[in-house]
Amino acid sequence: MLCATSRLLAAREASALPAHPRGRAPAPRSRRRELHFPGHPELPPGDFLVGRFTKPSVPTGRRVILRKGRMPPAAGGGLAGSELRPRRGRCGSQAARAAGRDVATEAATARSPKRPALPSSRRFEAAGRWALLALVTLTSFASRFHRLDQPPHICWDETHFGKMGSYYINRTFFFDVHPPLGKMLIGLAGYLSGYDGTFLFQKPGDNYEHHSYMGMRGFCAFLGSMLIPLAYLTVLELSRSLSAALLTAALLTFDTGCLTLSQYILLDPILMFFIMAAMLSMVKYNSCANRPFSAPWWFWLSLTGVNLAGALGVKFVGLFIILQVGWNTLSDLWHLFGDLSLSMVTLGKHLTARILCLIVLPLALYIATYAVHFMVLNKSGPGDGFFSSAFQARLSGNNLHNASIPEHLAYGSVITVKNLRMAIGYLHSHRHFYPEGVGARQQQVTTYLHKDYNNLWIIKKHNSNSDPLDPSLPVEFVRHGDIIRLEHKETSRNLHSHYHEAPLTRKHYQVTGYGINGSGDSNDFWRIEVINRKFGNRIKVLRSRIRLIHLITGCVLGSSGKVLPKWGWEQMEVTCTPYLKETLSSIWNVEDHINPKLPNISLEVLQPSFPEIMLESHMVMIRGNNGLKPKDNEFTSKPWHWPINFQGLRFSGANDTDFRVYLLGNPVVWWLNLLSIALYVLSASVFAVAVQRGAHLPVEVEGLSQVLLRGGGQLLFGWMMHYFPFFLMGRVLYFHHYFPAMLFSSMLTGLLWDTLLRLCAWSLASYPLARCVHVLGILSLLLGTAYRSPGPGPPKSDGRAQVAGIVGLLRPLRGLQPETRTFVGTASCGASPRTLQPWRKQPEEPVDLHCLPARNPLGSTVALLLTEAPPLALLSHKQLPSQPRPP
């Protein structure tokens, strides 16, 4: 609604003529005269309300009110600019629309001309703007870099992101739930500042000692300091007001939450930097819409795409700013599509430019980030177990790297079986039994994340005890649908299941190791199935995704992901689930494969391609995000806690250190932002309804309303996009997730209060106190008639009641100026002069009084407009005697 209203305001600025009151005859001291074009009928009499608060119509004729000694303006929404030229369509060109936006300003300048600004004054103004920007930037950097080295120990998530920076320096592969760009930049900052990547980053509270950590903290503080200049420039571009931009900068400078979040080795300042840079770039290229395909237009459009790639490359929540820019782009293209002055070739150029700069360029940069990530991290590390065996084969130092193993699975092979669910590990067993009272007292079967000899199993036929490795026997390959036994190599017990309940997961069956030297019972039989394969197909190492279905109970071998107690060595529980739905926890693949009777092949042939690596890494990251759980001594929160600053985060102090850090926003700033959001929704709704109902606001008010609806609408939409999606997330949430939305709410606060204060200042400068009450009465009357469609003739009783209510509101002010005054003019289309209660002294010249046109929502309400911004007196139709209309 706000976007549509702002478009409507711009269209009306370009086409509507402000109406001027017209007298019956020129007065001797009149300062204006009327020029009527021959051949065009005259308009009905109008007044202040007609020109300011009514929907402009397109009459058959036009008239122009001229000041003595002046000609009408040559450009704008007047007769020469709109009526005398044929229109090519419903919308003009962008240049014409841009020119139309300055119609009212040019008319006001023509009425009260000022001396043009000298070049020296322009240079002084530009120097002042640069000085303010420098002051804002200096204040921001001074506040963020103050005591940056304190505390000299690990704070909160520095234990993760600092450690990941060390991994990049050491080129060790790791896994994280976020995209790699932010961590790569942290590692690069540490490397350039002399950090050698040897600090362990084990837990919060550990002292950095002699290790160089200031480079990584300084990099995050630098980007956190840039948030305030970026917000300053964004609000300045949206509002064209230095006071609004300065208020926004002050709110963010003195917010303790933004300051704290910017001083440590975290991803949040990097993410917020790219979000704010993308927002500023989008606003800048919107301002170049009247100069499409110019150098600045291409620069800001391309820079927007670069910043979008940066935001998404740091965290997946960067998708929110991508959605906001995408909505702005679609709205812009839709507006251009309605401009009939543009050819289809030009529209195609606009569409192609946006596809290249906002889709192709960000996608290419995002993919390039992952290419660098996989190229740098080429050594085996703690992240190997989260990925598939084929992925691990590309990592130097992994036992699968440059290995040669048989390609197809055969009976008698020694194998390891790995679960495809993230962080589950390998099928494992050891000589320890389940304790008393936990199912059958048989050998434990678990999953284990690390390489171990207890992960080895021998695959055998279910109905034969002969040694498959006997050279005299032929090789038999395992095929999809075969019945097999899995014998644990170290203990010679078979993989077994029965109807006993699993240790931790109810309604699942227990899985154990049973038998002696491979001899057991029918509960040791499993049917092997390959996902999406036909019966009889061979099973490939690393590539085939298999399920093991128990032949007696019909359950599926899987892992619940639950950690066993100390009697289970805190390994993962393995169960046999009766639910046959295909889930990652019940899907396995063969990793290691040893069989001397089969030829070996190099695993380089089985290594995945780059698109497969990209897809797998994103699937693992998404599953990791959904599976995040809170850490010890952490305070999680809910989204509704965040705007009210309900609860913060403890960054430091869990280990009774001397220096304690707690993340919490400035209550004054945060509660003011919350109040401003509610106030903006109310004020923007009033302006939107008034414009939609046809109220033509004064020039100054109309400009402020455009700032409020257009600029404020973009900021409110940004706040909503970065806040409300968290209500739909199932993962664990923390207080720091709200800070991107907090940036938008602070910018909205600066823009809103500046606009409202300017509106109040204009009202007080234009009207005394009594006139302000009149204006409030008119606004309430407009809203009261918003849902009424008055017909021709005098207003009905409800209209008279509304007018009487407003007049009654002003009765206490009558005693201020008790004199009377005679007004000369026309009322009810030809009424005689009336004696009315005045609001100030008798003017030197007569004042014209006109009735409103019948199509005005106010009906036949009469308004008196005095020269030099006088107050209004509202009367009903029956308060003036009617006279017969002329024939």
N, C-alpha and C positions, 0 to 999 in steps of 0.2 A: 504494500500500500504506500509506503514511504517513497519507493522508487517511482511509482506511477504518479504520485502527487508532485514530486520534484520535476518530472517531465512536463506535467501540466503547467506548472509555474513557469518553466522556461518558454513553453509555447505561448502562454498568455503575455509574457513580457515582450515577445517579438511581434505580436499582432494587435494587442489591445491599445486603444487610444484612451487616455484619461479624460473623463468627462469634465466639463467646466460649466458652472452655472451661467445662465444667460438671462439678462434682464429684458423687460418689455421694451425699454427705450434707453439709449445711452445717457448716462448721467453727465452733468456738466464737468464734474471732476473725475470722471472715470479714468482709470489707468489702463484700460484694455479696450479693445474693440473687436468686433466679430466679423469674420470673413466667411461669406456663404458662397458656395460654388453653384453657379446657375445650372439648372436642370436636375438638381437633387433636392428632394423635399427635406424640410427641416425635421430635426429630431424633437421628440417631446422634451419639455423642460426637465432639467436634471439638477442635482445638487451634490454635495460632498459624498453622501452615501451612494449615489449612483456611480460616481467615479471610483470609489474606494472599496465598496462592500457589495457590489452586485456583479453578477456574471455578465461579461461583455457580450453583446449581441452584434450581429452584422447588419446594420440598417441599409436601406437602399440609398441613402445619401450620407454625406459626411459634412462636418463643419469644423473649422479650425479657429481657435481663439488665439488672437495675436496680441502681444504687447505692443504698445505704441512705439513705432520706430524700428520694429524688428520683424524679420521674416521667419516663417516656420522652419524648424530644423530640416536639413536636407536628407538625413538618414534616420532610420528608426521605424517605429511603428506608426508614423503619421500617414497622411494621405499620400504624400509623394512617395513614401517608402513601401506602401502595401497596396493601396487601392488603384494606383495608376499603372501598376505593372501587372501583366498577366502572370498567374502562378502556374508552375508546371505540375504541381501535385499537392498533396496534402502537407508535405514537409518540404522546406527549402533546403538548400545546401548547407553544409556546416558553416561556411563563412557567413551566410545570411543569418543563420541561427545565432552565431556568435555576435554579429552586429546587432541583432534584435535584443540581445541581453543588455545592451547598454542604452536602450531607448530612453528609459526613464531618467537615467543619469545624465544623458545629453540634454534632455528637456529641462531638467533642473539646472544644469549648467548654463543653458541659454537664458533662463530666467534670471539667474544671479551669476554672471560671469566673474571668473577670478583670473588673476594674472597667471600666466603659465609659469610652471616651476623652472627655475634656472638650473643649468647643468651643475653648478656647484652645490645647490641644495639637493639634487638627486644623488650626487656623489656622497654628500654628507649622510643622506638617508641610507644609502647602501652600506656605507661604512658603519653606521649605527647598527644595522641588521647583522653584519658580520661580527661586530663587537659583542652583541648579545649572544650570538651562537657560540662565540669563543668563550664567553663567560659561563654559559650553560655547560659546555664541554669541560672546561677547567674545573668547575664545581663537581661535576660528575666524577671525573678522574680522581680528584682530591679525596672525595668521600669513599671511593671504592678501593683505592690503594693505601688508605690509612691503616697502619698496623696489619698489613697483609700477611706478614710472617707469623702472626699469632692466631691460634696456638701452634707451637712447633711439633704437633703430632697429628695423626690421622683423624679426620673428622668425617663421620657418617659414611657416605658412599665414596669417599676418596679411596677407601680400601678396595673398591671395585675398579673405578675408572683410572686411578693411578696405577694399579697393577696391570690393567690392560694397556696403558701407555708403555709400561715396561715390556710387555709381550711384543709390542710393535718394534721396540728398539732391539730386542733379542730375536725377532722374527719367529716367535713361537706361536703356534696356532692355538686359539682359544675360542670359546663360544660365549656369546652374549645375546640377549633378547632384543637389542637395538641394532639398527644399521651401523656401519663402521665409521662413517665420516668423522663424527665427533671424537671418537677415541683415537683415530689416526691423527687428528690435529693436536690432541693432547700429547700423544707420543712424539710428534714432530716438534712441539714446543719444548718438551723435555730434552730431546736430543740436541736441539740448537742451543739450549741454555747450559749444556754440560752434564746433564744427568746421564748416568751410565746404565740404568735399568737394572741395578742389582738390589734395590730395596724390595723387600718381600711384600709389603702392604698386607700384613696378615689380619689385623683387626683394628677397629677404632681405638685410639688411645696410645698406639705405639709411636714412640718418638722417632722423628726423622734423623736425628743425630747429625752426622756429617754429610748426609746425602742432600743433593741439590733438588729442592722441590719448588723453589720460588718461580722458576720458569713456567711450570705448568699452572701454578696458581695465578701468576701474572698474566698469562694468556687468557684465562677465564675471566679475570678481573677486567682486562682490556675490552673484551667483547661485552661484558656486563656494563661497563661504563659507556659504551657506544649506544646502549638502549635509550638513554635520555636524549642525546642529540637527534636520534632517529625519530623518537616520539615527538620531539619539538618541531622538527621539520614536517612531519606528517600532519600535525594539527595546524601548523602555519599554512600548509598548502590547502587544507580543507576549509579553513575558516578565514584565511587572509587577515588574521588578527594576531598581533604580537602578544597581547595580553593573554589570550587563550593558550598560545604555545608556552608562554612563561609559566602559567598556572599548571599546565601539564608537567612541565619539567620540574617544577617545585614539588609536586605530589610524588613523582617517582624518585627524586633525589633524596627526599626525607622519609621514604618508606624503608623501614628496617628490614622488611622481608626481602625486597629486591636487593638491598645492600648485602645482606648475609648470603643470599644465594649466589652472588657474583664473586665472592671472595675465596671460593674453594674449588677443588678439582672435580667439577661436576659437568654434566651434559646440558643442564638447564640454561646457563647463560649463552652457550653456543646456539642452542635451539631458539631461544628468544631473539637473539641477534638476527638470525636468518628470517624469522617470522616478521620482525619489524622492518628489516630491509626489504622484504617482499612487499609489505604493505606500503612503504614509502614509494617504491618503484611503481606499484600499481597506480597510486594516486598521481604520481608525476606523469605517467603516460596517459592517464585520463585527462590531465590538464593540457596535453598536447593534441587533443582530439581535433582541434580546428586546424592542425598542421600535420595531417597524416603523411606518413612515408618521409618525413623530414629526418635529419640526423638525430635530434633529441628524441623524437618519437621512437625510432629504431633502438636507440640506446636504452631508454627506460623499459621498453618492451622486452628486450633481450636480457637486461639486468633482472627483470622480474622472473624470467625463466631460470636464470642462474640461482637466484635466492630460493626459488621453490625447490630446486634440486638439493640445495644445501639443507633446507628445513626437513625434507623427507629423508635425507641421508644421515641425519643426526638421530631422529626418533620418528616412529611411525605416526605420532600425533601431528607431525608436519603435514599430514594429509588434510588437516582442517583448513590451513591457510590455502592449500591448493583448491579446496572446494570453494572458498570465498573468492579467490581470483577467477576460478572457472565460472561462478555465477555472475561476477562482474563482466566477464568477457561475453557470456551469452546474452546478457542484457544489452551490452553495447552493440553486438552484432544484430540483435533484434531491432534495435533503434535504427541502425544503418539500413537494414532491410526495408524499413518503412519510409526511407528517404527516397522519393521517386526521382530526385534529381541526380542520383548516382546510377551509373550504368552497371550492368551485370558484370562487366570486366572489372570495374573498380571494387564491387562487392567480393568478387573472387580473389582479388589482391588482398583485401582486408582479411578474408578467411584464411588464405594461405599464410599470411604473415603471422597470424595468431597461432596457427597450427605449428609452424616452424619454431617460433620463439617460446611458446607456452606448453608445447607437448613434446616435440622432437628434441629440442635442446635440453630440457630438464631430464628427459628419459635417457639421453645419451650420457649426460654427466653423471646420473645416478648409476648407470651400468658401469661407467668408467671407474667410479668409486669402488665398486666390488671387484673389478679387474685388478686394481692396485692392491686391494685388501688381500686377495688370494695370491697375488704375486709376492707380496712382502712376507706373509705368514706361510712359509713353505716347510717349517719344521714341525715334527710331531710334538704335541703338547697336551694340556689337560682337556682340550675340547674335542679330542678325537672320538671319544665314546658317544658323543651326541649325534654323530653322523654315521652314514652307512659305511659298510666295509669298502665298497668301491671308492667312496670319497677318501677314506683313509689311505688308500693305496697310492695317492698322489703326494703324501706327506713324507718328507725325508726323516728317517729315524723310526718310522712305523715298521712293524714286522711285515706288513704287506707291501711296503715300498720296494719296487724292483724285485719282487718275489716271483717265483715260478711255481705254480700249483696245477693239479689236474683241473680241467674245465668242468667235467660232468661228474656227478656224485655216483659212486658205486658201492656195492656191499663190501664190508671189511675196511672201509675208509675211516680214518680217525679225523673227527671234525670238531669245530666249535660252532655253537648255534647262538646267534645274537638276536635279541628282541628289537623290533623296529621302533618301538615307542622310545621317545627321548629320555635319556638318563635312566634306563632300566638295566642294560648290560647283557651279560652272557649267561646262558643256562649253566648252573653251577651246582656242585654237590660236594660234601665232605663227610668225614667219618662220624660226625656228631649226630645224635639221635634227637628226635622231638622229645620234650620232657613229658612226664606223667600228666595226664589230663588234657593233653593237646593232641587229639586224634590218636592214630595208631603210633606206638613207640617204634618208629622206623627211621631210617636215615634221612636227614634233612636234604631238601632240594630247594635252592634259592636262585636268585640272579645276582651277579657280581659285576661291577663296572670295570674292573681292571683285568689285565691279562694274567692268567694263572693256569697251572697244570690241572687244577680241579675243574677247569672248564672243558676238558677233552672228553669226548664220547665216541664210542665205536658203533657204527650202524650195522645191524645184522638182520637176517631174515627171521620171521616170527616162528617158523616151523622147522628150523634147521640149526644144529649145534656145531656143524662143521666149520672149519676155519676158512673164511672166504679168501684169505691171503695165500692159501696153498697154491704153489705154482702150477700144480697139475689141474687145477680147476679154472674154467674160463671166467673172464670178467663179466659180471652181471651189473648193469646200471640200474640205479634206483629210478623208478618212474612214477609219474603222477597216479595216485590211487593205490600204491603198494602198501601192504601190511608189514610193519617193521618193528624191531626192538632197538632201543638205545641203551647201550651198556656203558656205565661209567668206567673210564679207563683206570683210574687210580684205585677204586674200591671194588670193581667187578660186580656192582649191583645194577639192576635194571631200573629204568625210569618207570614208575608205577603210580597208579591212582586207584581209588576206591570210593565208597560212599560216605566215608568219614568227612566231617566238616573241616574246612580249612582253618588254620590257626587264627587268622584275623578277619577274614572276609566270610560273613555268613552266607549261606546258600551256595557257596562254592565248595568243591571237593578238594580233599587233601592230595598233594603230590609228594611221593616219597621215593627213596631208593630201596629196592627189595630184591631178595634172592642171594644166592651164593655162587660165585664163579659163573655168573651169567644164567643160572637156572632159576626160574621163577614160576609164575602162573600166567593165566590168561589176562590178568589185569596189567600185564606188561606190554600188551599189544597196542600199537598206534597206527592209524592210517595217515599217510602223508599226502597232502593235497597242495597243489600249486595254484596260486590265485590267478584266475583268468587263463587257465590252460586246459587242454583236453587230456583225457586219460591216455596214458602211454607215452606222454612226452617226457624227455629226460629233464633232470633237475640240474640247473647250472649253479656253479659256485658264485657267490656274491650277487648275482642278478635275480635268481628265482626267489619269489616271496612265498613262503610255505606256511601251512597250518598243520598241527598235529592233533588229530581227533582220536580220543580214547575209544577203543573198539567196544568195550563192555558198557560203559556208562553213557557214551555218546557226547561227553563233554569235550571242550577245546582247551588245550594247554595254553596258559597265558600267565601274565604277572599283574597283580593288583596295584603295584607301585607302592604298597605300604611297607614301612620299615619294621622288621622283626625286632623283638626285644633282645637283650644281651645274650640270651641263650641261643639266638639265631645270628649272633655276631653282627647285629644291626645291618644285615643284608636285606634285599627285597624279597617279599613273599611271592612264591609261585603257587598258582591254584589251577584247578581244572574247572572252567566255568561251563554250566549247562546252557548258557545263552550263546547261541551259535552266530550271533551278529559279528560281522567282520570289523574288528577294531585293531588299531596298531598294537595294543597290548597283547593280542593273540596271534600276531603275525611275526614270523622269524625268517632269518636267512642264514645260509651256511657261509661262514667266513674262512676259517682255516680248513685246509683239506690236505690230508696226507694219505697217499696210496702208491706204494712202489710199483704196482702193476700198470699204472696209467701214465701216459706221457704228460709232461708239464708244459704249461703255456705261460708266457709273461703276462703279468697283471696289467701291464700298460695297455694291452688290448681291451681290458675291461674297464679302464678308467673312464669316468663320465665326462661328457663334454661340458663346455662352459655354461650353456643354457641349462643343462641338468643340474650343475652345481648351484647356479642361481636359484632354480626352483626348489631344490632340496634345502638350501640355507634359509629361504624364506618360510618354508613349511616348518622347519625346526624352530625358527624365531617366533612364529605365530603360536605354536604349541607351547613354547617356553613362556611367552607373555601370559597365556591363559592359565598356566600352571604356577605362576608366581605366588609365593606365600610370604607372610610377614616374618621378618627376622626377630631374634630375641630382643626384648626391651624396646620394641618399636611401637609407636602409636599410629595405627592406621586410622583413617577417617572416611567419612562419607561426603559426597559432593555438596550436600546442603550445608555442611559445616563450613565450607571454605569462604563464601562471600562474607559471612558474619565474623570471620576471624576466630572461630570457636576454639580451635586447638591447633597447636603448632607441632614442630618436630624437634627432637633433641639431637643436635649435631655432635656434641661433645659433652663429656662429664659423666659417662656411665661408669668409668673406672676411678672415680674420686680424684680426678685431676684438678689442678689449681685453676685452669682456664675452662670455663663452661660456655657453650654456645647453644642458643635455642632459636630456632627459626619461627618467627611470628611477625605478622605484618603490623604496621603502624595503625592503631585503632582509629585515629582521626581520619586517616586517608581511606581506610577500608570502609568505614561506615559512611563517610561522605560519598564514596563511589556507589555504595548500595542505595543511598538516598537519591543520588543523581540518576541512576537507572530508572527508578520509579518515577521521578519527576520528569525525566525525558519522555517516557512512554505517555505520560499525561499531556505534557505540552505539545509533543509532536502529534498526538491524536487530535488535539484541538485545532492545530493548524491544518492538519490533513483534512479533517471534516469541513472546516471553513472553506478551504480551497475547493474541495470536491463539490460543495454546495454553491460555489460561484462567487464567494466573497473576494472582491478585488482589493487587496490590502494597499496601504500607502507604500510609496517606493522604498522607503527605508525599512519598513516592516517586512516588505516582500523579500528584500535582500537577506535580511536576517532569517526569515523563514526558510529560504533556500539553503542557507548554511546549516540550519537545524535539521532539515529533512534530508538533505543530500549527504553532507558530511557526517552528521550524527547518525544517520541511518546506516552508513557503512561501518561505523565504529560499533554500533549496537549489534549489527549482524556478525561482526568479528567476535564480539564477546559471547554471543550465543553459540557460534560455531566452535569456540574453544572451551565451552563450559558444559552445555547440555549433553553432548555425546558421552560424557563420563557416567551419566545415569544409566546408560545401556551396557556398560562394561561389566564383565563378571570377574575381572582380575582384582588383586589387591590394589587399593588406591591410597595415595598419600597427599598431604597438604600441598606439596610443591607442584602438583599437577595443575593447580589453579593459576599459577603465575602468568602464563601467556594470556589467559582471559583477563587477569588483573591489569595488564598493560592496556588492553582495549577499554576497560572500564575507566581507567585514569584519564585516558585521552578523551573519552566521552564526557567526563566530569569537567575537564578544562574547557572544552568547546561549549558545553551546555551553559555553565555559569557565566561565561563571557557573553554568550548570545543573550541570555536573559537580562544581564545587567545592562547591556547596550540597549535592549528594548525598553527597559525601565528608564534609562537615561534619556532616550529619545522621547518617551512619553512625558517625562517631567519637563524637558526643554520645550516641548510643543504645547503642552497643556498645563494649566494650574491644577490644584488638587480637585476642584469641582469638575474640571474637564476629564480628569482621569476616571472619576466616578461615572461620567457620561460614557466614556469608552468601554468601561466594564459593563455598563448597562447595555450598550449596543452589542457587545460580544455575547452576552447572555441572551439577548433577544434573537441574535442570529442562530444560536444553538437551539433556542426554543422553537424557532420556525423551521429548523432543518428538516423536520419530518412532516411539514405541512406544505401543501401545494395550493396557495391561495388562488382563487379564481378572479375573474374580473369584478369590478365594483368595489364598494367600501369593504373594509375588513369586518369579519364577523366578531362576535362577542369575545372569543378567546384572544384575538389580536388586540382588541381594545383593552382587555384585562392585562395583557402583557405590557402594553404601552403605559397604562395607568400605573402599573406596578413600578415601572422605572421612574416615571415622573414622581410618584409618591416617595421613592427613595431619595429624591433630590429636594423634597419640601423643606427639610431642616436648613437648607442652604439659602433659602429665600431671604432670610433676614440679614444676610451679609451686605446686600446692595439693594436697598428698598426703592430706588428711583425707578421711574417708568420711562419707556422709550418707544418711539413710533418707528416701525419698520415699513419700508416701502417695497413692495414686491408682489408676486403673484402666488396665490395659494388656491388650491383646488381649481387650477387652470383658469384663473381670472378673478380671484377674490379681491376685495378692496383691501387697502392697508389696514392693519390691525395694531392695536396697542397691547404690548406684551410686557411681562416682567423681565427686566434686563438682567444681565450678568456683569456688565461693566458700563463704562460711560458711552454716551452717544457717539458713534463713529462720525468722521467728517463727511462721509459719502454714503449714499443709500446702498443697501445690501439687497441682493436678489434672493428671493425666496421661491422655490419651485417645489412641485410635488414630484414624488417618485414615479417612474414608469410603472404601468400596471403589471409588468412581468417581474418586478422586483419582489423577492420573497417577503419584504416588509410591507407589502400591500400599498395602501395609500397613506402611510405614515409620513408626516411632514417634518422636515428637519431644517433648522435655521443655521446657515453657515455664515459666520461673521468673518470679516477680513482679518488677516494676520493671525490665523489659527485660532478663531474664537470658539467658545463652547457650543454645544448643540442643545437645542430645546426641542423635545419630542412632543408632538400633539397628535391626538387621534383625528380621524377624518371629520368627526362631528363637532370638533371644537372651533372650526372656522365655518362661517356661513357660506353655503354654496351659492353660486351664481349660474345663471343659465349659460350653457356652452354656446359659443358663437357658431353660426351655421357653417 
